[in-house]
Amino acid sequence: VVSSWIERRRVQSEKANLTILFDKYLPTCLDKLRFGFKRITPVPEITVIQTVLYLLECLLTGKNAPPDSPKELYELYFVFACFWAFGGAMFQDQLIDYRLEFSRWWINEFKTIKFPSQGTIFDYYIDPDTKKFLPWTDKVPAFELDPDIPLQ
C-alpha cells in the first residue's frame, strides 16, 4: 500500500524522502502498537497505515511542502501524520492515560523532531507559515458550557 502510494507522488525527491521516513518510523511504530498501548477500539494495522497516507495527502501540498523542500520539512509533516494515526485512538481511563504514555514513548523513541516541553505531542499543530509546533489552544477556543442552553 505504501509503495504504490509513494509511486503516485509526482516529485522525485519527495518519493525518496518519504521512502526513507516510512522505513524509519513504520516498523517501530507497528511493533509498539501491537503490544504496549490500549486503544479505545481495535484498529487494524492497515487502517493505521492508510490513515498516515490520508493525512500526508492533506499535509504535503504544494503550499506546505513545495517541490524543493528540505527533508526536515517532510519529516515534520510525516511525524505529525504518524503520531496522530498511531496515537489518536489511545484509551484514557482512571488509572492510565495511554495518550500521555504514547506521547512520552514517542518523544523518547524519536528525537529528530523536537516538541515543545509543555503538554503532549497531541497538544500541538504545525503552523503553515512558520513550520513550527504551536498549541491547539491558539486556534481552538476554550469550550464553556452555557447551562441555559439545552444540549439537545
C-alpha positions, 0 to 999 in steps of 0.5 A, a space after each residue: 500500500 505504501 509503495 504504490 502510494 509513494 509511486 503516485 507522488 509526482 516529485 522525485 525527491 519527495 518519493 525518496 524522502 518519504 521512502 526513507 521516513 516510512 522505513 524509519 518510523 513504520 516498523 517501530 511504530 507497528 511493533 509498539 502498537 501491537 503490544 504496549 498501548 490500549 486503544 479505545 477500539 481495535 484498529 487494524 494495522 492497515 487502517 493505521 497505515 492508510 490513515 498516515 497516507 490520508 493525512 500526508 495527502 492533506 499535509 504535503 501540498 504544494 503550499 506546505 511542502 513545495 517541490 524543493 523542500 528540505 527533508 526536515 520539512 517532510 519529516 515534520 509533516 510525516 511525524 505529525 501524520 504518524 503520531 496522530 494515526 498511531 496515537 489518536 485512538 489511545 484509551 484514557 481511563 482512571 488509572 492510565 492515560 495511554 495518550 500521555 504514555 504514547 506521547 512520552 514513548 514517542 518523544 523518547 523513541 524519536 528525537 529528530 523532531 523536537 516538541 515543545 516541553 509543555 503538554 503532549 505531542 497531541 497538544 500541538 499543530 504545525 503552523 503553515 507559515 512558520 513550520 513550527 509546533 504551536 498549541 491547539 489552544 491558539 486556534 481552538 477556543 476554550 469550550 464553556 458550557 452555557 447551562 441555559 442552553 439545552 444540549 439537545 
